[in-house]
Amino acid sequence: MRRRTRVPPAPLPQRHGVDPVRVRLPAEGAWATVREHLVERLSGAAPGVVEEMFAAGRIVAADGRAVAPDAPYEPGMFVWFHRELPAETPVPFPLVVVHRDEHIVVVDKPHFLATTPRGSHVTETALARLRRELGLPTLGAAHRLDRLTAGLVLFTVRPEERGAYQTLFRDRRVRKEYEAVAPYDPDLALPRTVRSRIVKERGVLTAEEVPGEPNAVTDVELVGRRPGGPARYRLTPRTGQTHQLRVHMNALGVPILGDPLYPVVTPDGPPGDFSRPLQLLARALEFTDPVTGAEHRFRSGRTLQAWSAPETWPTGR
């Protein structure tokens, strides 16, 4: 059995609630120095950025000391550094803490806020915000909710317990209920269970349904409608494929209002345009706590604009 390498603790503190980047040097390679490897590995960075980081002593080893530009390459060596933070448009909506104890924090996330740092969304994420606002640098996400989707997200307080909560989601032992606002179709027979095979390729914005054994299952119910207007739906996913609910609602001919990807990809609005949020909400989470044994039932207090205030909803899809 191959023994796992113990990862040393990060020698750099968090910055703005964001962890430093950790890089482990590959076991094999023809690089003569650490710098040569990082220049190749971080080839997407602007020219000269890696050299500037070395010159400024911003790339450090496990002991916290700066790695010299001519430091010889050592297979398996760990180095850390802070990425350059991108310019981000602040998301002007609060995170609401629904529950907090010594093990978990459950929040009601607004639309447009990513769950964890990724790509161009780093400090303007639920995780980074909560670490700063609650003073909990060890906070971690037990699962993810799409940036455009609002609603309940579970975070863990203690790193050593995170795996137990992540396993709940992996093993589908969390009951999740969503709410969506979409067009009303009198010919659509509901309730029904939608089953299909969904594939999402890396680098492609949208997921698609393809022939094959179903890997995505969603229960869809109609819970209300406005005469001449949209309808409100309860969506209960039994699986967790990327964009599953959005793909299934689109396949039924009632794409979720405000969806910029389904049925067609629409251009992003100007930075700071929060006028048309995806009308999808993670309404409820229910599970048995794997650490305390407590039965948890949480509900979002948010409403969907196209349903609660249809007069303010922009015209169009």
N, C-alpha and C positions, 0 to 999 in steps of 0.2 A: 504494500500500500504506500502510495506517495504521500510523504508528510507535507502538510501545508506550512508555508513560510509564515512565521509570525510577523505581523506588520507593526513596526514601532509606532508609538503615538506621534501625532503631528507636532513638530517642534515650533510651528508658527500658530499664532492665535487666529481665531476667526476675524474676518473683516466685514463689517456691515452685516453680520449674521451669516456670512458665506465662508465655508471651509476653504483652506488652501488646497491647491491641486497637488495630488500625489502621483509621482511617476516612478515605476520600478523599471530599471534597465533590463532589457532582455538577456537571457542566458547566453545567447549566441549573437555575434555581430562583428563587423569589421571596423568598428569605430575605435579610434585611438584615444579619444577624450570624451568626457561627459558632454561637453559643449557640442561636439560634432553630432552626437546622437540626438540631442534636443533640437538642434537646428533642423535636422532631417525630420524628426517626429513632429515638430511644430511648424511644419512648412507652410501652413495656412496663415501664420502670423505675418504681420507687416515686416518687410525687410529690416534687419538690424535689431529687431525687438529682443531676440534671445541674447545677442551680444551685449545689449544695453543692460539686460537683467543680470548677467554675469558681472559686468563692470560695476553695477550698483550693489552687488552682494545680496541680490534678492532671491537667488536660488540656493537653498540650504540643504544640508545632509541631516541625518537622524539626530545628530548631536546639536543641531541648531546653528552650526557654523556655516558660513558662506562657502560654497563650492568654487574653487578657483577655475578660471577659464581653461587652464591647461591641465586640470585634474584628470588623471588617467581613467579610462573606462573600466568599471568594475561590474561584471555581470551580477544581477540581483540587487544591486545597490538601489536604495530609495532616495529620491530627492523631492523637495516640496517648493512651491512658489505660489504667489497670489496672481491670478489672472488679472489682466487689465479689465476693469469693469466697464461694460458698454453704457452708452448714454441711454437711459430708459425714461419713457414717459410715465409719471406716477399714475397708478390706478386709484382714482379718488373715491374709493368705497372701502368701508371698514371691514375688518375681519371680526366676526362675532364669536366669542368663546361660549360654546354651549355647555361644555363640561370640562372640568379640570380636577385631577387628583394626582397622587404621587406616581401614577403609572402612565396615564394617558391624558391627552388634551384633544377634545373634539371641537372643531370650529365650523362655522357657517361661512363658507367662502363666497365672495362676490364673483360675478362674471368678470372676465378679462384678466383675472389674476392667476398666474401659473401656480401649481402646487409646489414644485421644487425648482432650483436653478437649472436652466437648460437653455443652450443657444443664446439668444439675445435677451432672455428674461432671467436675471440673476438676483439683484437686490429686490426687485419688484415681484417677489414670489411670496406665497403664504409661509413657507418655511423660514426664509430669511426675516420676514417681518415679525413672525412669532418669536423667534430667537431674540430679536431686539426688544420687542414690546414686553415679553414675559420674563426676560432675563434667564432664558433656558438654553444655553449654548449646546447642550447635548440632545436637544429635541430632534427627532427624525420622523419622516413620513412612513406610515405603515402601508399606504397605497397612494395612488394618484388619481386626481380628477382633472379632466381636460381643462385647459385654461379658459375656454369659452363657456364651460358649464359651471353653474353656481351650485352651492349646497354643501353637504356635510363631508368633512375630511377628518380622518383619524391620525393623530400624531402620537408618538411614544416619547416618554420622558427619559427612560433609562436605556442606553444602547444595548445592554445585555438582555433586555426583554423584547427588543424590537423584532427579533426573528419569530417569537411566539405569536405576535400580532400579525406579522406579514403572512405567516402560515395560515391564519384564519381566512385571509382573502385568497391565497393560493389554492386552498382546499375547498373554497366556496362554502365556508361555514358562516358567512355574513349574509344576512338578508338585506338586499338593497332595493329601495323603491324610488323611482324617479317620476317626475311630473313634466309634461311637455304641452306646449300649445302649438297647434298645427291646424291646417284647413279641415273643415268638416266635409265628409263624403257620405251621403245617405246610402250609397250602394256598398259601402265597406262594412261587412259583417263583423261585429265585435261583440264580446271579447273573442280573442283568438291567440294562438301560440304560433309565433313565427320562427321557423327553423331554416338556416341556410349555412353555407360555407363562406366565410369572409376572409379575404386575404388583403393584407396591407404591406406593400413593398416599401423598403427603406428609400427615402428620397422622393417618394410620390405622395402628394398631399392627401389624396383620397384613398379609401379602401373600396373593395369591390366584392360583389358576390360572384362566386365561381361554382361550376359543377363539382360535386363530390360530397363526401360524408359531412353532414352539418357539424360545425364547431361553434355556432352561435345560436342561442335560443332566448327569445324574449316573449313574455306574456304582455299583451296589449289590451287595455280596457278603455272604453269611453266613459268619462266621469262627468261631463258637462258640455254644453254648447250654447253659443249665443246666436239668436236668430239673425241670419244674414251675416254672421261673423265666424270666428274660429271656434275650435273645440279644444277641450282640455282632456288629456289622456294620462292614464296611469301606466307606467312601463316598469315591469319587473324582470330584470335580466337574470337568467339562470347561468350565464357564462359571461366572460369579460373580454371579448375581442375589441380591438381598437375601433372606435366610432360605431360600435354595434348598434346602439339605439338610433343613431342618426341614419345609418344605412338601412335599417329595418323600416323605419318610418317612411323613408324615401321610397323604398321598394313597395310599400303599401299605397303609394300615390298621395301621401299626406306628409310632405317634408316639413320638418320642424321650422317654425318661423325664425328668421334671423340667421339661418344656417348659411355661412359663406362658401360651403363646399358642396352641398347636396341640395338640389339635383345638379347644379352647375357651379363651377368655381367662379367666384366674383372677386374683383380686385379689393385689396385692403383699402379702407378709408384713410383719411389723413391721420397722422399721429394725434392721439387724444380724442378721437371720435369714439365715444362710448354710447352712441344714441340707439344702436340696434343690437342689443345682446341676444345671443342664442337663447331661445325660449325653452331651455332644458334645465331642470333643477334636480339635484340629488336630494330627495325629500326625506328619506328615512334610512337609518342604519340600525340593525338589530343583531346582537351576537352575545355569546357567553364569553365573559372575560377569561382568557386562558391563564391569567396570573392569579386573579382573585376569586374566580368562579361566579362573579356577579352577573346577573342578566341585565344587559344594557339595551335600552330602546331610546333612540334619539330622533328628533324631528327638526327639520329646518323651519325657521320662522319667516323665510323669504316668500315673496310672491312673484309671479311672472307678469311682467308689464303688459304684454299683449292680452292678458286675461283680466288682471285687476284694474288696469287703466287703459282700456283699448283706445280711448280717444287720444292718448299720447303716443300710440304706436305709429311709427312711420309707415306711410302707404307703401304698397308693393309687397313682395314676398317676405 
